[in-house]
Structure formats: structure tokens, C-alpha cells
Amino acid sequence: MYHGKDHYVYIMTNKNRSVLYIGLTSSLVDRVSKHHYGIYKGFSKKYNCQYLIYYEKFEYIGDAIKREKQLKGWRREKKLALIRTKNPHFNFLNKEVK
């Protein structure tokens, strides 16, 4: 079933690229902005995860939820290898999605 909007699984990091935060949203632009300005309390704010380094787009919410859970279950090295497939230099992509 199509819900009329795209869904994104994304990975945020901090300035030193030492922490990874995985999330899910239907508005990547809005979510990245909220992370950047520290609007969300919790892990991402505590560790200053303000920078987008990876995202995937999904048509179906169920597929996005499944992928988010899969990525959260991966070890750090596997996550880093995934990021390198699309963003080998771990560039901050915040401006790319605006």
C-alpha cells in the first residue's frame, strides 16, 4: 500500500564523526534541521548528532521500518562500510537535502 509520501532511513553523526544515530522520517529536510538545531532530546542531542552522513529513500513505510531495524542491529564496522558505499569521505550532507 502506498501512503503518498516517501520515507527515509538516515544516519546522523557528530562533528568528529565518532557517534552514529539511525532514524526514520517522512520529511528528511525537516528532520535534519531539527537534529542540527538540537530540538530532539535524548541520544542525538546528548551526543550532538547534527550532521547527516547517509540516507536511503523508501516508498513504503513498512520497508523503511524493516531497514531501520536492520541497520540498528548491525555492528559499527558494518554501518561504516555501508556509509562508505555512498559517502566515502563521510561528508556532511545537510545542505544536499535542503
PyMOL commands that set and color helices and strands:
alter all, ss='L'
color gray80, all
select helices_A, chain A and resi 28-36+43-46+61-73+76-86+94-97
alter helices_A, ss='H'
color red, helices_A
select strands_A, chain A and resi 7-13+20-25+51-58
alter strands_A, ss='S'
color yellow, strands_A
deselect
rebuild
show_as cartoon
